[in-house]
């Protein structure tokens, strides 16, 4: 069964850190670029970080220098290390492949990140 599970969200104080995980159920995940997205209440979903199968990662200006995306192909998992969290960072965070035709291109449940000031 094709499955993509986000985890690692929670409540953290401003300035704190969280590491999100995106675990896939199949090796085809490793052959695709993957993005972490977030959606705050009343706002559009946005791409915050992307990691290709090889080459440079990309970040939204709002998280550049604070967030780091990485992948562990042996575990079919992509991570998002979030440091120096700000009060404007709270959102539900999702992961999926950038390509829309893979088995891992659908939105999952996401994981909630909450930052207290």
Beta strands, then each sheet from edge to edge (+ up, - down):
strand 1: 4-7
strand 2: 10-13
strand 3: 18-24
strand 4: 34-39
strand 5: 46-51
strand 6: 58-59
strand 7: 67-72
strand 8: 77-82
strand 9: 91-97
strand 10: 111-116
sheet 1: 1+ 3- 8+ 7-
sheet 2: 2+ 10+ 9- 4+ 5- 6+
end
